[in-house]
């Protein structure tokens, strides 16, 4: 399929007619030529952006109440979990509520990216059947949408940070590293589950239970420093959880202005890059069959 490049359209509108065309053809078997594939992926980035914008508009994200719900929903969850934990621990700690909101906002970013990414291919069946383009754009578009849904929660957390009297430090900016790792990690997971959903249509039915269990094993309802109070077997399971290093490092820096241990920095990068590579290769090796599976 031959598609005109966006730069050509801009030149035409400006009066300088100099069209440029890119030709994309789906590969026949196995992995595509990776260099050419990622070149096409970059050339079609505008396509992913527009898909993401359309999804945001469809979810009423351009309205006040549409954006407000992105903040209200995790705040209500944080309030419920805080009440539950306070009753269990019999201890009122306002700073723990700040930890809950910070963790829930970040975990919801990954959760939304995975759940929406899983449906990205099957929900776009007609597009897959009628248009030739790198299919990886679809789960990546879902991750972009999840990230933009996450952005309104940042100022809300900062307000809570001020109210509860948490420390401020330039070290807090380092939390962007762990946030970036969560985004890259989400890209790989979205690609994996998008592929699985094409072959196993019950994947999205299973995901909510998987995500809920995953949240309990992640430092959301508990802080990383509570790990020492857990049994050895539980500690091992928790520490091999990718979100332990990513979310633990993120909350340590953002909430406590405390540098996390070195292994958290290394583990976060290893999990993120590793899952991105595995997810992308898995997705690309199977995308030639998507059109047949969706018929």
N, C-alpha and C positions, 0 to 999 in steps of 0.2 A: 504494500500500500504506500502511495506517495502522499506526503503531507507537507504543506508549505510551512516554512519556518516563521516564527513570530516576528523576527527581525525584518523579514521580507514584507510582512503586512505593514509594519511601521514605516518602512521606506515608501511603500505605495501611498500610504496616507499622507506622508510628507511631500509627495510629489516626485520622489526619486525612485523610479521603478527599476528595481534590481532584485527580482525574486530569487530566493535560495530554497532548494528543496532537499528534504532528507527522506531517504527510502528505508523503510523498516520491514523486514520479513521475519516471521517467526521461525525459530530453528526447528530442525526435524526430529532430533533425538538427543538425549543427554543434555549436558550443559551447553549453553550457547557460547560463542566467542566472547569472553568476558570483557575485553577492552571495548569492543564494538557495542556490547550490551549496555555497559555503563555510560558510554558516550551518548547512546540514545536515551538512556534514563535521564541524563543531565539535560539533553535538548528538550525533553518533554516535561521538565520540572513544572512549567507553567500549567500543564494539564493537571498534575497532582494538586497544585495550589488551588486551581479553580474547583476541582472536586471537593476539596476540603472546605472552601468558602461556601459552596452550594449546600454541603451538609450542615454547616453552622447556621446558614440562613434557614434551612428547613427545620432546624431545632429551635427557631425563634431566638437565636443568639444575638440578633440585632435589636432586640427589645430589652428594656430595663429588667422586667421580671424574668425573662429568659436567662439573662446573665446572673441575676440575683439568686436564682435557684441553684446555680453551680456552687455558690457559697453557703446558702442556707442549708442545703442537704447535708454536706459533710459536717457543718456546725451542729446540726441536730443530732447526727450520729455521734459526734464527739461528746455532746451533752449526755446522751443515753449511756455511752460507754463509761464516761466519767462517773456518772451516778452509780453504775454497776460496780466499777472498780472501787469507788469510795466506800460502798456498802461492804464489799468483801474485805478491803484492807482496814476499814474503820478509821480512815485517816483522810482529812480534807487537805488537799495540796493544789492550790491554784496553778502552780507551775506545771503540774502534771496535765492539767487541761490544755495548756499551751502545747505540751508535747503531743497530746492526742490530736489536736487540730493540725499541727505541722506534719505529723506522720500520715494522718488521713488524707490531707490534701495531696501529698506526694504519692501515696499508695494508690489513690484514686486515679492519678495520672496514668500509672502503669496499668491499672485495672481497665480503665476506659480504652486505652490503646489496644490492649489484648482482645477485649470483647468486641469492640467495633472492627478491629482488624480481622478477626476471625470471620466476620460476615461480609468483608469488603468484596470478595470475589463472587460469592454466590448471590449477593444482592445486586450485582452489576452484570447479570447473565447476558442481557441483550448487548451491552457494551462489549463484553468479551467476544460474543459471537460475530459482531458486525464491524469491529474496529481492530486494526493491528497496531499494537503498542506494547512496550515492556510492561507486563502485568504487575511487576513489583511496585509500580506506581500506586496501585490500589491500597495495599496495606500501609505503605509509607504515607499516603494521604490520610489514612485513618489515624496514624500516630501524630501527624501535624494537627489534625482536628483536636485530638486529646490534649495536646500541648497548649493550644489556644484556649481550651476550656479550663485549663489549669491556671493560666495567667491571672485571672481576676482574684484568685485566692491569695496571691502574694501580699497585696496591701492589707488584706484582712488579717493575715497572720502577723504582719508587722505591728498593726494596732494592738493585737492581743499581747505581743511581745512587750510593748510599752506599758500596757495596763498592768501586767503581772510583774513588771520590774526586772525583766531578764537582762543580762549584761549585753553591752554593745561592743563590737570590736571589728577592726578590718579583716580579721580572720573569717568573719561571716561570709565574705565574698568567695571564699574557697568552697563554700557549699555548692557553688555553681558547677564545680567539677563533678560532684556526685549526682547532681541533677542531670547533667549531660550524660553521665553513664546510664542513668535510668531511662533516658530517652533512647539511647542507642540500644540498650537491652530490650526495650519495648519494640523497637523495629524488628529485631530478630524474632521475638516471640510472636509478634503480629504476623510475620511471614510464615512461621511454622503453623500456627493455628488456622490461618487462611487456607493453607494447603490441605491440612487435615479436614477442614470443613467441606472441601470439595469432594473428598473421598468418603468421609463419614459425617453424614448430615446431623447426627446427634451430638457433635462436638460442642456446639453452642449451648446445648441443654446441660452438658456436663460441666461447662466452664464455671458457672456461678458457685458450685460446690467446691471446685478446685480453688477458686480465688478466695472464698471464705476461709478455707483451711489454711491457705497460704498466708492470709492476713494474720491469723492467730499465731503462726510460726515466725512472723516478722515483728520487729520492734515497733509495733503500733500501740497495742494495749499494754505494753510493758517497755521499759527503757533498757538500753543495752547494759547498764550497770546492774540490772536485776538478774543478769545471766548467772552470776555466782550463786544465787539462791536456788537454782534449778538443779535437778539430778544430772549425772554425767551423761546418760543416754540422751536426755532432752537437749543438753548443751551441744552435743555432737550434731544432732539433727538440725538444730537452729543455726549453728555456725556454717553449715554447708548450704544453707538457704542463701541464694544470691542477694535477696533483699536485706539480709542482715548487714552485710558490709555497706551496701549502697545507702539504705535508709538510716542505718546506724551512724555512718559518717556524716550524712546530710543533717540529721538532727543534732549531733554533737556540735557541729560547727555553727549551725543557724541558731540553735536555742541556747547552748552553753558557751559558745565562742571558744570551744576546746578542740585542740587538734586530735583527731582520732589516731589510733595506732597505725603504723606503716602497713601492716598486712591488710587493713581495710582499703587503703588506696589501691594496693596492687590487686586485691581480690575483686574490687569493683570494676577495675579496667579489664581484668581477665574474663569475668563473667559477661560483661557488656560486649566486648569485641568478639569473644568466643561465640556467644549466641547470635550476634549479628552475622558473622561469617557462616555459621551452620544454617541459620534460618534463611539467609539469602540464597545460598547454594541449593538447599533443599527445595525452596520455592521455584528457583529458575530451572532446576532439573525436571520439574513436574509441570510447569506451566503450559507446555505444548499440548498436554492432554485436557486442559481445563475446558476448552470449547466442546469437546466430545462428552465430558462428564456432566456438563451443564445442560445438554440438550434434553 
